[in-house]
Amino acid sequence: MQHDSILITLADDDEDDRLFFTDAFDELKINTIVNTVNNGKELLNYLNDPDTILPNILFLDLNMPILNGIECLKEIKSNDKFKDIVIAIYSTSSSDQDVEDTFVLGANIYIKKPSNFDSLKKILANIITINWQYHTSGLNKDTFLLRV
């Protein structure tokens, strides 16, 4: 089924962060449908549900209970069914190790969660408007960590 909207999924265990995220998309004038899940297990159940229309972009928090972001990233990247999903790591962590690990595991971009709403809207608008077909053809570390 084809959609005119950009399908977005956020996996994040923090309720305030999920609300902040969905509010930002509500204010952006970009045609999106945003779905949120609370943890990695819920995310994988959602993605594997035969009735789910897979998201165009998945925002993945690293620090979640049950299955963390790294475990989810490994699982998603090991399944060919999910090869077209753009994965944006969306985390409070900016550790070099987390950035390196997620880059090596195949995430498309790394975003440190911004501390204010206007920065979040700017980041999300940038992510949504990237032409991922070209951006992901030559992944490199210089463009992996998004700095705004």
C-alpha positions, 0 to 999 in steps of 0.5 A: 500500500502506498502512502503520501505521508512519511511514516515515522516510528519512534521507539523511546521508553520516556513518555515525555520524550515521546510527547515532545517528539509527536508535538514537534511533528504536529507543528511541522508542516510536513505530511507525516504519520507518527507512531510511537512504541515504549521499548525495543520488544514492542518495536520488534513486535510492531515491525514483525506484525503482518498488518504493519505498514513499515515506517520510512524512518525509525527513530531509535533510542539507545537506552530502553528496557527489555531490548535496548537500541543496540539490540534492536538495531542488530535485529532489524539489520539482520532481517531483509524485510526491514532493509528499506527503513532509514534508522535514526539513532535518537539518544541522550548519549553522545559517547564516541562508543555509542556513535561508533557502535551504531555506525558500524551496525548500520544505522543511517544517522545519529542524533543527540536529543536536543534540549529545547523544542525549537532545536528538535523541530529543526532537527526533525525537519532536516531528517525528514527532508533528506533524500535518503536514497542519495544520503545512504549510498555513501555512508560516511562517519562525517555525515553520520553524527548530525550536528545542528 
